[in-house]
Amino acid sequence: AGLCTAYDPTRALCATDHFYLEVPFTACNFVKRNVFSFAGPSLFNVLPCSVRSSSSLAIFKQCLKTHLFIQNF
C-alpha cells in the first residue's frame, strides 16, 4: 500500500472528477497531523483543480511552481 490513495467516495458526488486524495482519519493529535500520510493529501487537496489534474509530473511541477509564485508575490 502506498502512502497516498485516491479518494473514492461511496456515493456519487459532483467532486469526483477533481482528483482528490484520501485523508486518513486521525484524532486531534499534533503528532499525527504532521505525518506525511495526513499532511501530504491535505495539502494536495487544497491546490486548485488545474494544478491537481496535470497530465504529467513535469506539468504538475510547472503548475505548482506558478501557483506558489502567484500566491506569494
PQR file with spaces between the fields and no chain letter, atoms N, CA, C, O and H, PARSE charges and radii, in Angstrom:
ATOM       1  N    ALA     1       0.836   -1.183    0.000 -0.4000 1.5000
ATOM       2  CA   ALA     1       0.000    0.000    0.000 -0.0000 2.0000
ATOM       3  C    ALA     1       0.875    1.238    0.000  0.5500 1.7000
ATOM       4  O    ALA     1       1.893    1.287    0.690 -0.5500 1.4000
ATOM       5  N    GLY     2       0.480    2.238   -0.773 -0.4000 1.5000
ATOM       6  CA   GLY     2       1.235    3.475   -0.855 -0.0000 2.0000
ATOM       7  C    GLY     2       0.889    4.415    0.278  0.5500 1.7000
ATOM       8  O    GLY     2      -0.026    4.154    1.060 -0.5500 1.4000
ATOM       9  H    GLY     2      -0.347    2.199   -1.333  0.4000 1.0000
ATOM      10  N    LEU     3       1.618    5.502    0.363 -0.4000 1.5000
ATOM      11  CA   LEU     3       1.349    6.491    1.398 -0.0000 2.0000
ATOM      12  C    LEU     3       0.103    7.308    1.096  0.5500 1.7000
ATOM      13  O    LEU     3      -0.571    7.777    2.013 -0.5500 1.4000
ATOM      14  H    LEU     3       2.361    5.714   -0.273  0.4000 1.0000
ATOM      15  N    CYS     4      -0.208    7.479   -0.187 -0.4000 1.5000
ATOM      16  CA   CYS     4      -1.372    8.264   -0.585 -0.0000 2.0000
ATOM      17  C    CYS     4      -2.258    7.431   -1.492  0.5500 1.7000
ATOM      18  O    CYS     4      -1.772    6.698   -2.353 -0.5500 1.4000
ATOM      19  H    CYS     4       0.339    7.097   -0.932  0.4000 1.0000
ATOM      20  N    THR     5      -3.566    7.550   -1.290 -0.4000 1.5000
ATOM      21  CA   THR     5      -4.513    6.847   -2.147 -0.0000 2.0000
ATOM      22  C    THR     5      -5.532    7.836   -2.684  0.5500 1.7000
ATOM      23  O    THR     5      -5.849    8.832   -2.035 -0.5500 1.4000
ATOM      24  H    THR     5      -3.961    8.146   -0.590  0.4000 1.0000
ATOM      25  N    ALA     6      -6.038    7.555   -3.868 -0.4000 1.5000
ATOM      26  CA   ALA     6      -7.045    8.414   -4.471 -0.0000 2.0000
ATOM      27  C    ALA     6      -8.332    8.318   -3.679  0.5500 1.7000
ATOM      28  O    ALA     6      -8.684    7.249   -3.180 -0.5500 1.4000
ATOM      29  H    ALA     6      -5.781    6.746   -4.396  0.4000 1.0000
ATOM      30  N    TYR     7      -9.033    9.430   -3.563 -0.4000 1.5000
ATOM      31  CA   TYR     7     -10.299    9.465   -2.844 -0.0000 2.0000
ATOM      32  C    TYR     7     -11.365    8.819   -3.708  0.5500 1.7000
ATOM      33  O    TYR     7     -11.596    9.239   -4.842 -0.5500 1.4000
ATOM      34  H    TYR     7      -8.747   10.298   -3.969  0.4000 1.0000
ATOM      35  N    ASP     8     -12.013    7.797   -3.170 -0.4000 1.5000
ATOM      36  CA   ASP     8     -13.070    7.077   -3.878 -0.0000 2.0000
ATOM      37  C    ASP     8     -14.342    7.148   -3.041  0.5500 1.7000
ATOM      38  O    ASP     8     -14.540    6.317   -2.156 -0.5500 1.4000
ATOM      39  H    ASP     8     -11.825    7.456   -2.248  0.4000 1.0000
ATOM      40  N    PRO     9     -15.219    8.138   -3.308 -0.5600 1.5000
ATOM      41  CA   PRO     9     -16.415    8.295   -2.474  0.2800 2.0000
ATOM      42  C    PRO     9     -17.378    7.131   -2.629  0.5500 1.7000
ATOM      43  O    PRO     9     -17.469    6.514   -3.690 -0.5500 1.4000
ATOM      44  N    THR    10     -18.096    6.845   -1.551 -0.4000 1.5000
ATOM      45  CA   THR    10     -19.060    5.749   -1.583 -0.0000 2.0000
ATOM      46  C    THR    10     -20.343    6.163   -2.275  0.5500 1.7000
ATOM      47  O    THR    10     -21.092    5.306   -2.744 -0.5500 1.4000
ATOM      48  H    THR    10     -18.023    7.346   -0.689  0.4000 1.0000
ATOM      49  N    ARG    11     -20.614    7.465   -2.349 -0.4000 1.5000
ATOM      50  CA   ARG    11     -21.790    7.988   -3.043 -0.0000 2.0000
ATOM      51  C    ARG    11     -21.340    8.814   -4.232  0.5500 1.7000
ATOM      52  O    ARG    11     -20.202    9.281   -4.266 -0.5500 1.4000
ATOM      53  H    ARG    11     -20.006    8.161   -1.968  0.4000 1.0000
ATOM      54  N    ALA    12     -22.212    8.999   -5.202 -0.4000 1.5000
ATOM      55  CA   ALA    12     -21.910    9.835   -6.356 -0.0000 2.0000
ATOM      56  C    ALA    12     -21.902   11.296   -5.921  0.5500 1.7000
ATOM      57  O    ALA    12     -22.910   11.825   -5.452 -0.5500 1.4000
ATOM      58  H    ALA    12     -23.137    8.619   -5.174  0.4000 1.0000
ATOM      59  N    LEU    13     -20.755   11.933   -6.084 -0.4000 1.5000
ATOM      60  CA   LEU    13     -20.607   13.330   -5.703 -0.0000 2.0000
ATOM      61  C    LEU    13     -20.199   14.152   -6.915  0.5500 1.7000
ATOM      62  O    LEU    13     -19.616   13.630   -7.866 -0.5500 1.4000
ATOM      63  H    LEU    13     -19.936   11.504   -6.465  0.4000 1.0000
ATOM      64  N    CYS    14     -20.507   15.432   -6.874 -0.4000 1.5000
ATOM      65  CA   CYS    14     -20.124   16.288   -8.003 -0.0000 2.0000
ATOM      66  C    CYS    14     -18.624   16.520   -8.026  0.5500 1.7000
ATOM      67  O    CYS    14     -18.095   16.962   -9.045 -0.5500 1.4000
ATOM      68  H    CYS    14     -20.980   15.856   -6.102  0.4000 1.0000
ATOM      69  N    ALA    15     -17.923   16.239   -6.940 -0.4000 1.5000
ATOM      70  CA   ALA    15     -16.483   16.486   -6.866 -0.0000 2.0000
ATOM      71  C    ALA    15     -15.653   15.255   -7.221  0.5500 1.7000
ATOM      72  O    ALA    15     -14.453   15.236   -6.945 -0.5500 1.4000
ATOM      73  H    ALA    15     -18.352   15.880   -6.112  0.4000 1.0000
ATOM      74  N    THR    16     -16.244   14.239   -7.816 -0.4000 1.5000
ATOM      75  CA   THR    16     -15.494   13.018   -8.089 -0.0000 2.0000
ATOM      76  C    THR    16     -14.462   13.193   -9.190  0.5500 1.7000
ATOM      77  O    THR    16     -13.533   12.391   -9.286 -0.5500 1.4000
ATOM      78  H    THR    16     -17.219   14.255   -8.040  0.4000 1.0000
ATOM      79  N    ASP    17     -14.598   14.216  -10.022 -0.4000 1.5000
ATOM      80  CA   ASP    17     -13.633   14.420  -11.102 -0.0000 2.0000
ATOM      81  C    ASP    17     -12.600   15.491  -10.772  0.5500 1.7000
ATOM      82  O    ASP    17     -11.981   16.052  -11.677 -0.5500 1.4000
ATOM      83  H    ASP    17     -15.352   14.868   -9.944  0.4000 1.0000
ATOM      84  N    HIS    18     -12.409   15.781   -9.488 -0.4000 1.5000
ATOM      85  CA   HIS    18     -11.479   16.838   -9.100 -0.0000 2.0000
ATOM      86  C    HIS    18     -10.159   16.305   -8.549  0.5500 1.7000
ATOM      87  O    HIS    18      -9.367   17.089   -8.027 -0.5500 1.4000
ATOM      88  H    HIS    18     -12.912   15.326   -8.753  0.4000 1.0000
ATOM      89  N    PHE    19      -9.896   15.019   -8.644 -0.4000 1.5000
ATOM      90  CA   PHE    19      -8.604   14.420   -8.305 -0.0000 2.0000
ATOM      91  C    PHE    19      -8.171   14.683   -6.867  0.5500 1.7000
ATOM      92  O    PHE    19      -7.078   15.198   -6.630 -0.5500 1.4000
ATOM      93  H    PHE    19     -10.539   14.382   -9.069  0.4000 1.0000
ATOM      94  N    TYR    20      -9.018   14.332   -5.913 -0.4000 1.5000
ATOM      95  CA   TYR    20      -8.674   14.469   -4.509 -0.0000 2.0000
ATOM      96  C    TYR    20      -7.955   13.223   -4.018  0.5500 1.7000
ATOM      97  O    TYR    20      -8.131   12.134   -4.565 -0.5500 1.4000
ATOM      98  H    TYR    20      -9.906   13.913   -6.106  0.4000 1.0000
ATOM      99  N    LEU    21      -7.137   13.396   -2.973 -0.4000 1.5000
ATOM     100  CA   LEU    21      -6.515   12.266   -2.302 -0.0000 2.0000
ATOM     101  C    LEU    21      -7.252   12.022   -0.995  0.5500 1.7000
ATOM     102  O    LEU    21      -7.778   12.954   -0.386 -0.5500 1.4000
ATOM     103  H    LEU    21      -6.994   14.281   -2.529  0.4000 1.0000
ATOM     104  N    GLU    22      -7.287   10.777   -0.573 -0.4000 1.5000
ATOM     105  CA   GLU    22      -7.957   10.415    0.671 -0.0000 2.0000
ATOM     106  C    GLU    22      -7.101   10.829    1.855  0.5500 1.7000
ATOM     107  O    GLU    22      -5.914   10.510    1.916 -0.5500 1.4000
ATOM     108  H    GLU    22      -6.860   10.020   -1.068  0.4000 1.0000
ATOM     109  N    VAL    23      -7.705   11.538    2.789 -0.4000 1.5000
ATOM     110  CA   VAL    23      -7.022   11.956    4.008 -0.0000 2.0000
ATOM     111  C    VAL    23      -7.457   11.001    5.111  0.5500 1.7000
ATOM     112  O    VAL    23      -8.643   10.947    5.438 -0.5500 1.4000
ATOM     113  H    VAL    23      -8.669   11.797    2.739  0.4000 1.0000
ATOM     114  N    PRO    24      -6.524   10.246    5.692 -0.5600 1.5000
ATOM     115  CA   PRO    24      -6.915    9.274    6.715  0.2800 2.0000
ATOM     116  C    PRO    24      -7.444    9.970    7.967  0.5500 1.7000
ATOM     117  O    PRO    24      -7.012   11.070    8.310 -0.5500 1.4000
ATOM     118  N    PHE    25      -8.378    9.317    8.637 -0.4000 1.5000
ATOM     119  CA   PHE    25      -8.914    9.851    9.880 -0.0000 2.0000
ATOM     120  C    PHE    25      -7.830    9.846   10.936  0.5500 1.7000
ATOM     121  O    PHE    25      -7.071    8.885   11.061 -0.5500 1.4000
ATOM     122  H    PHE    25      -8.729    8.423    8.359  0.4000 1.0000
ATOM     123  N    THR    26      -7.762   10.919   11.689 -0.4000 1.5000
ATOM     124  CA   THR    26      -6.811   10.987   12.789 -0.0000 2.0000
ATOM     125  C    THR    26      -7.425   11.794   13.921  0.5500 1.7000
ATOM     126  O    THR    26      -8.160   12.753   13.684 -0.5500 1.4000
ATOM     127  H    THR    26      -8.378   11.700   11.587  0.4000 1.0000
ATOM     128  N    ALA    27      -7.125   11.407   15.137 -0.4000 1.5000
ATOM     129  CA   ALA    27      -7.587   12.179   16.289 -0.0000 2.0000
ATOM     130  C    ALA    27      -6.860   13.521   16.276  0.5500 1.7000
ATOM     131  O    ALA    27      -5.877   13.683   15.552 -0.5500 1.4000
ATOM     132  H    ALA    27      -6.528   10.628   15.329  0.4000 1.0000
ATOM     133  N    CYS    28      -7.317   14.459   17.048 -0.4000 1.5000
ATOM     134  CA   CYS    28      -6.712   15.798   17.071 -0.0000 2.0000
ATOM     135  C    CYS    28      -5.361   15.778   17.774  0.5500 1.7000
ATOM     136  O    CYS    28      -5.112   16.567   18.685 -0.5500 1.4000
ATOM     137  H    CYS    28      -8.115   14.328   17.637  0.4000 1.0000
ATOM     138  N    ASN    29      -4.514   14.891   17.353 -0.4000 1.5000
ATOM     139  CA   ASN    29      -3.190   14.752   17.935 -0.0000 2.0000
ATOM     140  C    ASN    29      -2.199   15.468   17.035  0.5500 1.7000
ATOM     141  O    ASN    29      -2.138   15.187   15.838 -0.5500 1.4000
ATOM     142  H    ASN    29      -4.716   14.250   16.612  0.4000 1.0000
ATOM     143  N    PHE    30      -1.426   16.386   17.588 -0.4000 1.5000
ATOM     144  CA   PHE    30      -0.495   17.195   16.817 -0.0000 2.0000
ATOM     145  C    PHE    30       0.511   16.340   16.049  0.5500 1.7000
ATOM     146  O    PHE    30       0.838   16.653   14.904 -0.5500 1.4000
ATOM     147  H    PHE    30      -1.476   16.615   18.560  0.4000 1.0000
ATOM     148  N    VAL    31       0.997   15.280   16.657 -0.4000 1.5000
ATOM     149  CA   VAL    31       1.998   14.435   16.015 -0.0000 2.0000
ATOM     150  C    VAL    31       1.415   13.736   14.791  0.5500 1.7000
ATOM     151  O    VAL    31       2.071   13.676   13.751 -0.5500 1.4000
ATOM     152  H    VAL    31       0.731   15.026   17.587  0.4000 1.0000
ATOM     153  N    LYS    32       0.203   13.210   14.893 -0.4000 1.5000
ATOM     154  CA   LYS    32      -0.416   12.502   13.771 -0.0000 2.0000
ATOM     155  C    LYS    32      -0.660   13.436   12.593  0.5500 1.7000
ATOM     156  O    LYS    32      -0.550   13.008   11.443 -0.5500 1.4000
ATOM     157  H    LYS    32      -0.330   13.260   15.738  0.4000 1.0000
ATOM     158  N    ARG    33      -0.983   14.683   12.845 -0.4000 1.5000
ATOM     159  CA   ARG    33      -1.262   15.628   11.769 -0.0000 2.0000
ATOM     160  C    ARG    33       0.000   16.061   11.037  0.5500 1.7000
ATOM     161  O    ARG    33      -0.098   16.678    9.976 -0.5500 1.4000
ATOM     162  H    ARG    33      -1.072   15.030   13.778  0.4000 1.0000
ATOM     163  N    ASN    34       1.175   15.760   11.565 -0.4000 1.5000
ATOM     164  CA   ASN    34       2.420   16.129   10.921 -0.0000 2.0000
ATOM     165  C    ASN    34       3.059   14.976   10.149  0.5500 1.7000
ATOM     166  O    ASN    34       4.132   15.158    9.575 -0.5500 1.4000
ATOM     167  H    ASN    34       1.255   15.259   12.426  0.4000 1.0000
ATOM     168  N    VAL    35       2.449   13.821   10.116 -0.4000 1.5000
ATOM     169  CA   VAL    35       2.990   12.721    9.332 -0.0000 2.0000
ATOM     170  C    VAL    35       2.585   12.902    7.878  0.5500 1.7000
ATOM     171  O    VAL    35       1.553   13.509    7.588 -0.5500 1.4000
ATOM     172  H    VAL    35       1.577   13.673   10.583  0.4000 1.0000
ATOM     173  N    PHE    36       3.396   12.377    6.962 -0.4000 1.5000
ATOM     174  CA   PHE    36       3.167   12.595    5.538 -0.0000 2.0000
ATOM     175  C    PHE    36       1.824   12.051    5.076  0.5500 1.7000
ATOM     176  O    PHE    36       1.164   12.671    4.241 -0.5500 1.4000
ATOM     177  H    PHE    36       4.234   11.885    7.197  0.4000 1.0000
ATOM     178  N    SER    37       1.407   10.903    5.604 -0.4000 1.5000
ATOM     179  CA   SER    37       0.159   10.295    5.144 -0.0000 2.0000
ATOM     180  C    SER    37      -1.053   11.169    5.433  0.5500 1.7000
ATOM     181  O    SER    37      -2.096   10.980    4.806 -0.5500 1.4000
ATOM     182  H    SER    37       1.942   10.400    6.282  0.4000 1.0000
ATOM     183  N    PHE    38      -0.954   12.116    6.358 -0.4000 1.5000
ATOM     184  CA   PHE    38      -2.032   13.070    6.624 -0.0000 2.0000
ATOM     185  C    PHE    38      -1.743   14.418    5.977  0.5500 1.7000
ATOM     186  O    PHE    38      -2.613   14.985    5.316 -0.5500 1.4000
ATOM     187  H    PHE    38      -0.107   12.270    6.868  0.4000 1.0000
ATOM     188  N    ALA    39      -0.532   14.935    6.159 -0.4000 1.5000
ATOM     189  CA   ALA    39      -0.187   16.273    5.668 -0.0000 2.0000
ATOM     190  C    ALA    39      -0.120   16.325    4.146  0.5500 1.7000
ATOM     191  O    ALA    39      -0.567   17.304    3.548 -0.5500 1.4000
ATOM     192  H    ALA    39       0.174   14.474    6.696  0.4000 1.0000
ATOM     193  N    GLY    40       0.425   15.301    3.512 -0.4000 1.5000
ATOM     194  CA   GLY    40       0.555   15.291    2.054 -0.0000 2.0000
ATOM     195  C    GLY    40      -0.785   15.412    1.344  0.5500 1.7000
ATOM     196  O    GLY    40      -0.975   16.343    0.561 -0.5500 1.4000
ATOM     197  H    GLY    40       0.788   14.506    3.997  0.4000 1.0000
ATOM     198  N    PRO    41      -1.722   14.494    1.593 -0.5600 1.5000
ATOM     199  CA   PRO    41      -3.034   14.597    0.942  0.2800 2.0000
ATOM     200  C    PRO    41      -3.792   15.867    1.323  0.5500 1.7000
ATOM     201  O    PRO    41      -4.502   16.432    0.491 -0.5500 1.4000
ATOM     202  N    SER    42      -3.650   16.324    2.568 -0.4000 1.5000
ATOM     203  CA   SER    42      -4.346   17.534    2.995 -0.0000 2.0000
ATOM     204  C    SER    42      -3.882   18.738    2.192  0.5500 1.7000
ATOM     205  O    SER    42      -4.700   19.546    1.751 -0.5500 1.4000
ATOM     206  H    SER    42      -3.073   15.865    3.243  0.4000 1.0000
ATOM     207  N    LEU    43      -2.573   18.861    2.000 -0.4000 1.5000
ATOM     208  CA   LEU    43      -2.031   19.982    1.225 -0.0000 2.0000
ATOM     209  C    LEU    43      -2.357   19.840   -0.253  0.5500 1.7000
ATOM     210  O    LEU    43      -2.658   20.831   -0.917 -0.5500 1.4000
ATOM     211  H    LEU    43      -1.909   18.205    2.358  0.4000 1.0000
ATOM     212  N    PHE    44      -2.302   18.621   -0.778 -0.4000 1.5000
ATOM     213  CA   PHE    44      -2.612   18.391   -2.189 -0.0000 2.0000
ATOM     214  C    PHE    44      -4.061   18.762   -2.500  0.5500 1.7000
ATOM     215  O    PHE    44      -4.340   19.340   -3.550 -0.5500 1.4000
ATOM     216  H    PHE    44      -2.057   17.815   -0.238  0.4000 1.0000
ATOM     217  N    ASN    45      -4.976   18.436   -1.600 -0.4000 1.5000
ATOM     218  CA   ASN    45      -6.397   18.671   -1.832 -0.0000 2.0000
ATOM     219  C    ASN    45      -6.774   20.145   -1.844  0.5500 1.7000
ATOM     220  O    ASN    45      -7.826   20.495   -2.380 -0.5500 1.4000
ATOM     221  H    ASN    45      -4.749   17.966   -0.746  0.4000 1.0000
ATOM     222  N    VAL    46      -5.953   21.021   -1.271 -0.4000 1.5000
ATOM     223  CA   VAL    46      -6.271   22.451   -1.291 -0.0000 2.0000
ATOM     224  C    VAL    46      -5.700   23.159   -2.511  0.5500 1.7000
ATOM     225  O    VAL    46      -5.956   24.345   -2.715 -0.5500 1.4000
ATOM     226  H    VAL    46      -5.099   20.737   -0.835  0.4000 1.0000
ATOM     227  N    LEU    47      -4.933   22.445   -3.318 -0.4000 1.5000
ATOM     228  CA   LEU    47      -4.435   23.031   -4.567 -0.0000 2.0000
ATOM     229  C    LEU    47      -5.586   23.212   -5.542  0.5500 1.7000
ATOM     230  O    LEU    47      -6.568   22.472   -5.483 -0.5500 1.4000
ATOM     231  H    LEU    47      -4.726   21.481   -3.152  0.4000 1.0000
ATOM     232  N    PRO    48      -5.481   24.187   -6.440 -0.5600 1.5000
ATOM     233  CA   PRO    48      -6.529   24.347   -7.454  0.2800 2.0000
ATOM     234  C    PRO    48      -6.616   23.106   -8.348  0.5500 1.7000
ATOM     235  O    PRO    48      -5.626   22.405   -8.555 -0.5500 1.4000
ATOM     236  N    CYS    49      -7.789   22.854   -8.860 -0.4000 1.5000
ATOM     237  CA   CYS    49      -8.009   21.682   -9.709 -0.0000 2.0000
ATOM     238  C    CYS    49      -7.091   21.699  -10.925  0.5500 1.7000
ATOM     239  O    CYS    49      -6.661   20.641  -11.386 -0.5500 1.4000
ATOM     240  H    CYS    49      -8.594   23.423   -8.692  0.4000 1.0000
ATOM     241  N    SER    50      -6.788   22.865  -11.444 -0.4000 1.5000
ATOM     242  CA   SER    50      -5.913   22.958  -12.618 -0.0000 2.0000
ATOM     243  C    SER    50      -4.512   22.434  -12.320  0.5500 1.7000
ATOM     244  O    SER    50      -3.837   21.933  -13.219 -0.5500 1.4000
ATOM     245  H    SER    50      -7.137   23.724  -11.070  0.4000 1.0000
ATOM     246  N    VAL    51      -4.072   22.542  -11.083 -0.4000 1.5000
ATOM     247  CA   VAL    51      -2.758   22.013  -10.690 -0.0000 2.0000
ATOM     248  C    VAL    51      -2.871   20.515  -10.425  0.5500 1.7000
ATOM     249  O    VAL    51      -2.047   19.736  -10.904 -0.5500 1.4000
ATOM     250  H    VAL    51      -4.621   22.949  -10.352  0.4000 1.0000
ATOM     251  N    ARG    52      -3.890   20.110   -9.663 -0.4000 1.5000
ATOM     252  CA   ARG    52      -4.058   18.694   -9.299 -0.0000 2.0000
ATOM     253  C    ARG    52      -4.270   17.794  -10.503  0.5500 1.7000
ATOM     254  O    ARG    52      -3.856   16.635  -10.484 -0.5500 1.4000
ATOM     255  H    ARG    52      -4.559   20.743   -9.274  0.4000 1.0000
ATOM     256  N    SER    53      -4.905   18.303  -11.547 -0.4000 1.5000
ATOM     257  CA   SER    53      -5.249   17.463  -12.690 -0.0000 2.0000
ATOM     258  C    SER    53      -4.208   17.506  -13.804  0.5500 1.7000
ATOM     259  O    SER    53      -4.521   17.181  -14.950 -0.5500 1.4000
ATOM     260  H    SER    53      -5.241   19.244  -11.562  0.4000 1.0000
ATOM     261  N    SER    54      -2.989   17.897  -13.490 -0.4000 1.5000
ATOM     262  CA   SER    54      -1.922   17.940  -14.500 -0.0000 2.0000
ATOM     263  C    SER    54      -1.692   16.553  -15.080  0.5500 1.7000
ATOM     264  O    SER    54      -1.791   15.545  -14.381 -0.5500 1.4000
ATOM     265  H    SER    54      -2.735   18.160  -12.559  0.4000 1.0000
ATOM     266  N    SER    55      -1.384   16.524  -16.369 -0.4000 1.5000
ATOM     267  CA   SER    55      -1.271   15.237  -17.071 -0.0000 2.0000
ATOM     268  C    SER    55       0.067   14.535  -16.872  0.5500 1.7000
ATOM     269  O    SER    55       0.175   13.340  -17.151 -0.5500 1.4000
ATOM     270  H    SER    55      -1.304   17.343  -16.937  0.4000 1.0000
ATOM     271  N    SER    56       1.081   15.240  -16.401 -0.4000 1.5000
ATOM     272  CA   SER    56       2.379   14.599  -16.173 -0.0000 2.0000
ATOM     273  C    SER    56       3.055   15.258  -14.979  0.5500 1.7000
ATOM     274  O    SER    56       2.627   16.314  -14.512 -0.5500 1.4000
ATOM     275  H    SER    56       0.993   16.210  -16.175  0.4000 1.0000
ATOM     276  N    LEU    57       4.109   14.626  -14.497 -0.4000 1.5000
ATOM     277  CA   LEU    57       4.844   15.166  -13.361 -0.0000 2.0000
ATOM     278  C    LEU    57       5.497   16.496  -13.717  0.5500 1.7000
ATOM     279  O    LEU    57       5.497   17.421  -12.905 -0.5500 1.4000
ATOM     280  H    LEU    57       4.456   13.768  -14.876  0.4000 1.0000
ATOM     281  N    ALA    58       6.048   16.600  -14.914 -0.4000 1.5000
ATOM     282  CA   ALA    58       6.695   17.841  -15.331 -0.0000 2.0000
ATOM     283  C    ALA    58       5.693   18.995  -15.382  0.5500 1.7000
ATOM     284  O    ALA    58       5.996   20.101  -14.935 -0.5500 1.4000
ATOM     285  H    ALA    58       6.047   15.848  -15.573  0.4000 1.0000
ATOM     286  N    ILE    59       4.515   18.743  -15.917 -0.4000 1.5000
ATOM     287  CA   ILE    59       3.485   19.782  -15.981 -0.0000 2.0000
ATOM     288  C    ILE    59       2.987   20.119  -14.580  0.5500 1.7000
ATOM     289  O    ILE    59       2.731   21.285  -14.279 -0.5500 1.4000
ATOM     290  H    ILE    59       4.268   17.845  -16.280  0.4000 1.0000
ATOM     291  N    PHE    60       2.844   19.104  -13.714 -0.4000 1.5000
ATOM     292  CA   PHE    60       2.439   19.340  -12.330 -0.0000 2.0000
ATOM     293  C    PHE    60       3.438   20.258  -11.631  0.5500 1.7000
ATOM     294  O    PHE    60       3.039   21.211  -10.961 -0.5500 1.4000
ATOM     295  H    PHE    60       3.052   18.157  -13.958  0.4000 1.0000
ATOM     296  N    LYS    61       4.733   19.979  -11.783 -0.4000 1.5000
ATOM     297  CA   LYS    61       5.764   20.808  -11.153 -0.0000 2.0000
ATOM     298  C    LYS    61       5.697   22.245  -11.650  0.5500 1.7000
ATOM     299  O    LYS    61       5.813   23.185  -10.864 -0.5500 1.4000
ATOM     300  H    LYS    61       5.057   19.205  -12.327  0.4000 1.0000
ATOM     301  N    GLN    62       5.510   22.412  -12.949 -0.4000 1.5000
ATOM     302  CA   GLN    62       5.431   23.750  -13.538 -0.0000 2.0000
ATOM     303  C    GLN    62       4.206   24.504  -13.010  0.5500 1.7000
ATOM     304  O    GLN    62       4.311   25.672  -12.636 -0.5500 1.4000
ATOM     305  H    GLN    62       5.415   21.648  -13.588  0.4000 1.0000
ATOM     306  N    CYS    63       3.058   23.843  -12.981 -0.4000 1.5000
ATOM     307  CA   CYS    63       1.829   24.471  -12.491 -0.0000 2.0000
ATOM     308  C    CYS    63       1.930   24.791  -11.003  0.5500 1.7000
ATOM     309  O    CYS    63       1.467   25.842  -10.560 -0.5500 1.4000
ATOM     310  H    CYS    63       2.973   22.894  -13.285  0.4000 1.0000
ATOM     311  N    LEU    64       2.532   23.889  -10.231 -0.4000 1.5000
ATOM     312  CA   LEU    64       2.690   24.115   -8.797 -0.0000 2.0000
ATOM     313  C    LEU    64       3.600   25.308   -8.548  0.5500 1.7000
ATOM     314  O    LEU    64       3.296   26.156   -7.708 -0.5500 1.4000
ATOM     315  H    LEU    64       2.907   23.035  -10.590  0.4000 1.0000
ATOM     316  N    LYS    65       4.705   25.381   -9.265 -0.4000 1.5000
ATOM     317  CA   LYS    65       5.644   26.491   -9.123 -0.0000 2.0000
ATOM     318  C    LYS    65       4.956   27.815   -9.458  0.5500 1.7000
ATOM     319  O    LYS    65       5.118   28.800   -8.738 -0.5500 1.4000
ATOM     320  H    LYS    65       4.952   24.692   -9.947  0.4000 1.0000
ATOM     321  N    THR    66       4.191   27.836  -10.545 -0.4000 1.5000
ATOM     322  CA   THR    66       3.468   29.041  -10.940 -0.0000 2.0000
ATOM     323  C    THR    66       2.439   29.427   -9.881  0.5500 1.7000
ATOM     324  O    THR    66       2.329   30.597   -9.514 -0.5500 1.4000
ATOM     325  H    THR    66       4.058   27.036  -11.129  0.4000 1.0000
ATOM     326  N    HIS    67       1.692   28.451   -9.395 -0.4000 1.5000
ATOM     327  CA   HIS    67       0.668   28.706   -8.373 -0.0000 2.0000
ATOM     328  C    HIS    67       1.303   29.286   -7.108  0.5500 1.7000
ATOM     329  O    HIS    67       0.809   30.274   -6.566 -0.5500 1.4000
ATOM     330  H    HIS    67       1.781   27.501   -9.693  0.4000 1.0000
ATOM     331  N    LEU    68       2.386   28.681   -6.639 -0.4000 1.5000
ATOM     332  CA   LEU    68       3.028   29.161   -5.419 -0.0000 2.0000
ATOM     333  C    LEU    68       3.650   30.543   -5.618  0.5500 1.7000
ATOM     334  O    LEU    68       3.620   31.370   -4.706 -0.5500 1.4000
ATOM     335  H    LEU    68       2.788   27.878   -7.079  0.4000 1.0000
ATOM     336  N    PHE    69       4.206   30.801   -6.789 -0.4000 1.5000
ATOM     337  CA   PHE    69       4.781   32.110   -7.079 -0.0000 2.0000
ATOM     338  C    PHE    69       3.698   33.186   -7.059  0.5500 1.7000
ATOM     339  O    PHE    69       3.878   34.243   -6.453 -0.5500 1.4000
ATOM     340  H    PHE    69       4.231   30.129   -7.530  0.4000 1.0000
ATOM     341  N    ILE    70       2.579   32.916   -7.720 -0.4000 1.5000
ATOM     342  CA   ILE    70       1.478   33.894   -7.763 -0.0000 2.0000
ATOM     343  C    ILE    70       0.924   34.129   -6.352  0.5500 1.7000
ATOM     344  O    ILE    70       0.576   35.255   -5.998 -0.5500 1.4000
ATOM     345  H    ILE    70       2.433   32.058   -8.212  0.4000 1.0000
ATOM     346  N    GLN    71       0.844   33.076   -5.562 -0.4000 1.5000
ATOM     347  CA   GLN    71       0.287   33.191   -4.222 -0.0000 2.0000
ATOM     348  C    GLN    71       1.184   34.011   -3.292  0.5500 1.7000
ATOM     349  O    GLN    71       0.689   34.705   -2.405 -0.5500 1.4000
ATOM     350  H    GLN    71       1.127   32.160   -5.850  0.4000 1.0000
ATOM     351  N    ASN    72       2.497   33.931   -3.493 -0.4000 1.5000
ATOM     352  CA   ASN    72       3.428   34.566   -2.564 -0.0000 2.0000
ATOM     353  C    ASN    72       4.023   35.884   -3.042  0.5500 1.7000
ATOM     354  O    ASN    72       4.664   36.578   -2.252 -0.5500 1.4000
ATOM     355  H    ASN    72       2.900   33.367   -4.214  0.4000 1.0000
ATOM     356  N    PHE    73       3.834   36.253   -4.300 -0.4000 1.5000
ATOM     357  CA   PHE    73       4.426   37.514   -4.783 -0.0000 2.0000
ATOM     358  C    PHE    73       3.428   38.362   -5.453  0.5500 1.7000
ATOM     359  O    PHE    73       3.756   39.454   -5.917 -0.5500 1.4000
ATOM     360  H    PHE    73       3.313   35.690   -4.941  0.4000 1.0000
